[in-house]
Amino acid sequence: MSGKQETDKSDRKFWITNIQRFSVNDGPGIRTTVFLKGCPLRCAWCHNPEAINPYQEFFHNAEKCVRCGACAEACPEGAITPPRIRKKRDEFSETTYCTNPESAAARAKLEAEITETDPPKIDRDKCTFCMKCVDACKYDALTRIGRLVTVDEAYQEVKADEMFYESSGGGMSISGGEPLMQPEIALELLRRAKKDNIHTVIDTTGFAKWETLDEITDYVDLLLYDIKVIDEEKHKKWTGVSNKIILENARKLAKKGVPMRIRSLVVHNVNYWDLNYPKSVLAFAKELGQSVKGIDILPYHNFAGEKYENLGRQYAFKGFPNLFKEDVQDYEDIINSEGTFKATIGGMIGVEQNER
C-alpha cells in the first residue's frame, strides 16, 4: 500500500456512536472501546439501537422538552407537528366563578390545571436528518446520535489511555453496531494498535464475508463472538438474518486458531427457561475446541427501553423485567459442569482474562 493511500485512509471520516474510555466489560483490563455505527442485524432486543443505522440520527427526550415549538418551526420538511394544547377533561362549569379579579385569577389557575401540552410529534419517515431541529432546540431535548471522526482522531483517543492498558492488561476494543460493516476502518485501527503493541479486541456477530474476518483477525488478540441463537429459524425470527454464515465463520476462525470468547445473551421468549439452549452453546463451543477461551452469559436488561422511545421506535420487549445472575445460574452450571470451558455471568468484569 502506498503512503498516499494510507494518508487518504487516515483522513477518511466515518460514523461512530461513541468512544468509551475506561471500559471494563469489552475485553480484559481497562480498555478504550470504539463503537462504530451500523449493523446488518435487527435483533429484537438490541441494547444499542442507536448504533443500528449507519448514519447520524437524533434522540428526542420528551421529558426535557419545554413545548416551545422551535423544532417544528425549523424543520424544512414539515416532519414535526407542533406542540398541541389539550384539556384534561372536556367540560367545566362556566358558572363556577364570578367575574371579579380574584375569581378570574382562580379561573385562570383552574384552566392551567385542566390543560396540558403534548410534545411535538416527529415523523421519522419524512425526516432527512438535516439536524436543523436539533440546532433549534435550546434545552437538549433533541440531541445528535453519532459523530464523524477520522482514523487519526479516533486512534489519538485510544492512545491517550495507553498507560492504563499497560498497568491493567487492557487495550483497544472495537464494537458497534457491527464493526465489520466498516472493515477498512476497523482494520486500520487494529493495525495501528498492533504496531504500538496495544492489546486488541473486536466484538462481532461474525456476520460478514470470510475474507473480511480472515484479514482483520490477523491483528486481533481476542475475539468476542456473539452467538445469538443456535437454531437457524429462531435466529431469523429474532434477528432478521440466517446464522449459517455466523456459525461457519466461527468454525473457520477456530481452525485458524483465533482466540475467542463466545458471548450469548439470555432473553425472555427467546431462550430464557430453555435449558437446552446452554447445552447447545456448550456443544458448539466443544466443536470449536481450544480456540474458545470461555463463554459469557449475558442476562437481558431493559436499559435500552428509553432509547427506543427517544428514537421513535417500537421495542419488542417493552415492559419486560431485567434478568439477574440468579435467573441464569442454571445456564452457568450447565456450561461449567463438564469442566471444558469456564462460563461467566455478565461478561469479563472481575475475571482474569488477559489473553495477551
PyMOL commands that set and color helices and strands:
alter all, ss='L'
color gray80, all
select helices_A, chain A and resi 3-11+49-51+70-74+101-113+132-136+151-159+162-168+179-181+183-195+210-219+232-239+244-256+276-291+305-311+325-336
alter helices_A, ss='H'
color red, helices_A
select strands_A, chain A and resi 13-23+31-36+57-60+80-81+84-87+115-118+121-122+142-145+147-150+171-175+199-204+222-226+260-266+292-299+343-345
alter strands_A, ss='S'
color yellow, strands_A
deselect
rebuild
show_as cartoon
